[in-house]
Each structure stands twice: as C-alpha cells, then as structure tokens.
Amino acid sequence: MQVSGRKRGWTIAASVIAAVVLAVGLALFKPWLLFVDVRVDEQLPTVAASAEPSQPPASKDPSPSTAPTERAPTEAPARPVQLAQGTLISHEHATTGTVRIIRQPDGTRLLTLENLDTSNGPDVHVWLSAADVVEGTAGWFTAGSADYFDLGLMKGNQGNQVYAIPADVDLSKYRSVDLWCVQFSVSFGAAQLAT
C-alpha cells in the first residue's frame, strides 16, 4: 500500500515538473509564432534618383554675384533621397527584401524594409550594425559581436515598414542592417549597405 502511494506521489511530482518545464519552454520559445504571419504595409517614401542636391545652372558670363565662390547655397531636393540600400539575405531564417536609408527633405532619416518576408519570432529587432554581412551559418552571430544601434522591435515579418533614425546616429559607423533576435542572440537575416 505504501509503495503504490509513493509511486503515485512520484508520478504526480513528475507530472507537475513536466507541466512547468513545458509552460516555461512555450513562454520562452513561442513556437506558435512560426505559424503566424504579421503583415505591415506602411507608406514608403518616393525616392529621388540622386543623393546629390540639384545644382543651379552655370552662368555663361560669370559676374561677381554669380562666381562659383559666391554661389547661393543649393536647395535641398523636394523629395526624399536614398543614402544607402541593401538586399536582405537569409541567416537563421529564410529572409528576403530590400533595405533603404532615406533622407527626407526636412533632413530626417528613415530606414525602410521593403517587401520583407521572414519568419515571425520572439523579440526580433531592427539593428544598424557595424559588422559586415557574412553569408551562411558563419554570419548568424556576427552582428552580436559588433557595435549596433537598435531601431526597435520589427513591426511585422512581412510587408513594408518604416523606422525613424534619430538625428544623433552617425550612419558612417554602420555597414549593415540586421534583423536580430535578442532573446536567442541570432540573426534572422541581414543586408550589407551600399551607397
């Protein structure tokens, strides 16, 4: 009688421990996110063809007021200008899309994710990274060992998204954009930036 009571006690304890482990595992890994897509389609800025502001036409008869050293300051373009772009490659999860850094006419800067398609996951952030993009499994962790600026949680795993880049961020320090899972310290995908 006592043996079966102990056995039942151990069975109940093992069941409780298994339930706690399962609950913690589900809370950490959130496996259902792999089967749920979140589509975000924000309005993307229309980009001008060149990053250089338009120059006024040169005068055929320079006078002191129109000499190159006396030229009036050029005006900023009336449309957003692309400063850099890149194509997302897959790391730990299949990832596609285009990344652009855009300067607005008022001087503010934006990062856009266009036609993004990746897996949904827990705690995935959009990083400006000082690391170069490395293809394959060797690139899964490179962004985690470099300087980065966190633009915030990825808004969705599909569609078009826009992220503000604060004015004090020095873009010359960052070579790539990384979709970084903070919880598991791994890259979902990344794009090398080129001007």
ChimeraX attribute file (.defattr): number of C-alpha atoms within 10 A of each C-alpha:
attribute: neighborCount
match mode: 1-to-1
recipient: residues
	/A:1	5
	/A:2	7
	/A:3	8
	/A:4	9
	/A:5	10
	/A:6	11
	/A:7	11
	/A:8	12
	/A:9	12
	/A:10	12
	/A:11	12
	/A:12	12
	/A:13	12
	/A:14	12
	/A:15	12
	/A:16	12
	/A:17	12
	/A:18	12
	/A:19	12
	/A:20	12
	/A:21	12
	/A:22	12
	/A:23	11
	/A:24	12
	/A:25	12
	/A:26	12
	/A:27	11
	/A:28	12
	/A:29	13
	/A:30	13
	/A:31	14
	/A:32	10
	/A:33	13
	/A:34	12
	/A:35	9
	/A:36	12
	/A:37	15
	/A:38	12
	/A:39	15
	/A:40	17
	/A:41	16
	/A:42	13
	/A:43	10
	/A:44	14
	/A:45	16
	/A:46	12
	/A:47	16
	/A:48	15
	/A:49	10
	/A:50	12
	/A:51	16
	/A:52	12
	/A:53	13
	/A:54	12
	/A:55	11
	/A:56	11
	/A:57	6
	/A:58	11
	/A:59	10
	/A:60	7
	/A:61	8
	/A:62	10
	/A:63	10
	/A:64	10
	/A:65	10
	/A:66	14
	/A:67	13
	/A:68	12
	/A:69	8
	/A:70	10
	/A:71	13
	/A:72	11
	/A:73	8
	/A:74	10
	/A:75	11
	/A:76	16
	/A:77	17
	/A:78	12
	/A:79	15
	/A:80	23
	/A:81	24
	/A:82	23
	/A:83	20
	/A:84	19
	/A:85	21
	/A:86	20
	/A:87	20
	/A:88	28
	/A:89	21
	/A:90	21
	/A:91	24
	/A:92	17
	/A:93	17
	/A:94	13
	/A:95	20
	/A:96	20
	/A:97	21
	/A:98	18
	/A:99	27
	/A:100	23
	/A:101	25
	/A:102	25
	/A:103	22
	/A:104	19
	/A:105	14
	/A:106	11
	/A:107	12
	/A:108	13
	/A:109	22
	/A:110	21
	/A:111	24
	/A:112	22
	/A:113	29
	/A:114	21
	/A:115	17
	/A:116	22
	/A:117	21
	/A:118	22
	/A:119	22
	/A:120	22
	/A:121	23
	/A:122	19
	/A:123	14
	/A:124	25
	/A:125	21
	/A:126	22
	/A:127	22
	/A:128	26
	/A:129	29
	/A:130	22
	/A:131	21
	/A:132	19
	/A:133	24
	/A:134	17
	/A:135	13
	/A:136	11
	/A:137	12
	/A:138	10
	/A:139	21
	/A:140	23
	/A:141	17
	/A:142	19
	/A:143	26
	/A:144	19
	/A:145	11
	/A:146	12
	/A:147	13
	/A:148	20
	/A:149	18
	/A:150	15
	/A:151	15
	/A:152	13
	/A:153	17
	/A:154	23
	/A:155	18
	/A:156	20
	/A:157	21
	/A:158	23
	/A:159	18
	/A:160	22
	/A:161	22
	/A:162	21
	/A:163	17
	/A:164	14
	/A:165	20
	/A:166	12
	/A:167	10
	/A:168	6
	/A:169	12
	/A:170	10
	/A:171	17
	/A:172	7
	/A:173	14
	/A:174	20
	/A:175	20
	/A:176	25
	/A:177	32
	/A:178	33
	/A:179	26
	/A:180	28
	/A:181	21
	/A:182	14
	/A:183	13
	/A:184	12
	/A:185	16
	/A:186	21
	/A:187	24
	/A:188	26
	/A:189	27
	/A:190	33
	/A:191	26
	/A:192	21
	/A:193	22
	/A:194	13
	/A:195	10
